[in-house]
């Protein structure tokens, strides 16, 4: 999987499901429920206990069904653990150029978390093929639309604050994709075994982005 191909997947499917704090015993059923709802990119955050074990298992279990990434990759050490587990892309809340370089060396997309125009351009020049604008819940869509003007060639995934009611606003402001955590992945439903509701929520988001 080349970096270009993974970027193509991000731009086509427009949603990355963020699984943070999910228990291993629920992970496989939750992943399948999201896939059944049409989700094709899923990240397990590296601050989730057992993340690398789950990533490795998902790569085998969901091969050909979804693309599995590692999130909250804070530094090079975490990046190496994630890649060894089989992560197909790396997502960070921060810009660590060593992580971007490592991903490039391994042929993996790295989508670093950035906020300011300076950080966005720095990440782009370091080799990131897309950036994660974070925290969007605080920054707001007006901020995204303002930085989009001069930075129109850089693919941007907006993470934080998006839900079904404002999803279109995110894309109108210039987002190419969104990272969705608890608004998509309801851990209480998962723990209660309500996987049909997880699938239905995923389908609602997938349908909502199709025409955006």
ZAMARGU-4260 file (C-alpha; in steps of 0.2 Angstrom, whole numbers, plus 5000, padded with zeros to 4 digits):
<rodrens>
0) 5000/5000/5000 | 5008/5016/4994 | 5006/5033/5002 | 4997/5039/4987 | 4984/5025/4987
5) 4980/5027/5005 | 4977/5046/5002 | 4966/5041/4988 | 4956/5030/5001 | 4955/5045/5013
10) 4948/5057/4999 | 4936/5044/4993 | 4928/5038/5009 | 4930/5054/5019 | 4928/5046/5036
15) 4941/5039/5048 | 4933/5031/5063 | 4943/5034/5079 | 4943/5020/5092 | 4950/5026/5108
20) 4949/5016/5124 | 4940/5001/5117 | 4942/4985/5126 | 4950/4971/5117 | 4935/4959/5120
25) 4924/4971/5110 | 4936/4976/5097 | 4932/4964/5083 | 4913/4965/5084 | 4914/4984/5085
30) 4926/4984/5069 | 4914/4973/5060 | 4899/4983/5065 | 4908/4999/5058 | 4912/4990/5042
35) 4895/4984/5040 | 4889/5002/5040 | 4901/5006/5026 | 4916/5013/5036 | 4933/5009/5027
40) 4946/5018/5037 | 4948/5014/5056 | 4961/5019/5068 | 4965/5012/5085 | 4973/5025/5096
45) 4990/5020/5103 | 4985/5026/5121 | 4971/5012/5120 | 4977/4997/5131 | 4983/4983/5119
50) 4982/4994/5104 | 4996/4985/5094 | 4988/4968/5097 | 4971/4974/5091 | 4979/4982/5076
55) 4989/4966/5071 | 4973/4956/5073 | 4962/4968/5063 | 4975/4968/5049 | 4972/4949/5047
60) 4953/4949/5051 | 4948/4964/5040 | 4960/4962/5026 | 4952/4968/5010 | 4937/4975/5020
65) 4945/4990/5029 | 4961/5000/5031 | 4968/5000/5048 | 4978/5014/5055 | 4986/5019/5072
70) 4981/5035/5080 | 4988/5046/5094 | 5006/5042/5088 | 5016/5054/5098 | 5033/5050/5093
75) 5045/5039/5083 | 5045/5025/5096 | 5026/5024/5095 | 5027/5024/5076 | 5038/5009/5076
80) 5027/4999/5087 | 5012/5004/5076 | 5021/4999/5060 | 5027/4983/5067 | 5009/4979/5072
85) 5004/4982/5054 | 4997/4999/5054 | 4993/5005/5036 | 4994/5023/5041 | 4998/5034/5056
90) 4988/5048/5063 | 4995/5060/5076 | 4989/5074/5087 | 5005/5084/5085 | 5018/5087/5072
95) 5034/5076/5074 | 5044/5077/5058 | 5053/5061/5063 | 5037/5052/5063 | 5033/5059/5046
100) 5050/5054/5039 | 5049/5037/5046 | 5032/5034/5038 | 5038/5040/5021 | 5053/5028/5023
105) 5041/5014/5026 | 5029/5019/5012 | 5015/5024/5024 | 5004/5039/5025 | 5006/5050/5040
110) 4993/5063/5044 | 5000/5074/5058 | 4989/5084/5069 | 4992/5103/5066 | 4983/5119/5070
115) 4992/5135/5063 | 4996/5139/5045 | 5014/5137/5049 | 5012/5120/5056 | 5002/5115/5041
120) 5015/5120/5028 | 5029/5113/5039 | 5020/5096/5039 | 5017/5097/5020 | 5035/5101/5017
125) 5041/5087/5029 | 5032/5074/5018 | 5014/5073/5025 | 5002/5069/5011 | 4987/5076/5021
130) 4986/5085/5038 | 4974/5083/5053 | 4967/5100/5058 | 4964/5098/5077 | 4956/5102/5088
135) 4942/5107/5076 | 4929/5107/5090 | 4937/5122/5097 | 4944/5130/5082 | 4927/5129/5072
140) 4923/5129/5054 | 4925/5147/5051 | 4944/5145/5056 | 4945/5131/5043 | 4937/5141/5029
145) 4949/5155/5033 | 4965/5145/5032 | 4958/5135/5017 | 4960/5150/5005 | 4979/5151/5005
150) 4982/5133/5008 | 4970/5125/4995 | 4982/5112/4989 | 4985/5103/5005 | 4972/5089/5009
155) 4965/5092/5026 | 4956/5080/5038 | 4946/5089/5051 | 4945/5081/5068 | 4934/5086/5083
160) 4917/5092/5084 | 4909/5085/5069 | 4892/5076/5070 | 4878/5072/5059 | 4870/5090/5061
165) 4885/5100/5056 | 4895/5087/5044 | 4890/5097/5028 | 4897/5113/5036 | 4914/5105/5039
170) 4915/5100/5020 | 4909/5117/5015 | 4922/5125/5025 | 4935/5115/5016 | 4938/5098/5024
175) 4942/5084/5013 | 4938/5071/5026 | 4934/5070/5045 | 4940/5060/5060 | 4925/5054/5070
180) 4927/5048/5088 | 4913/5046/5100 | 4900/5054/5089 | 4902/5038/5077 | 4909/5025/5089
185) 4898/5025/5104 | 4907/5014/5117 | 4892/5012/5128 | 4882/5004/5114 | 4897/4993/5110
190) 4899/4987/5128 | 4880/4984/5129 | 4881/4973/5113 | 4870/4985/5103 | 4880/4983/5087
195) 4865/4985/5075 | 4865/5003/5082 | 4883/5005/5079 | 4881/4999/5061 | 4866/5011/5058
200) 4875/5026/5065 | 4890/5022/5053 | 4878/5020/5039 | 4871/5037/5043 | 4888/5046/5042
205) 4893/5036/5027 | 4877/5041/5018 | 4879/5059/5023 | 4896/5062/5016 | 4892/5053/4999
210) 4886/5069/4991 | 4898/5082/4999
</rodrens>
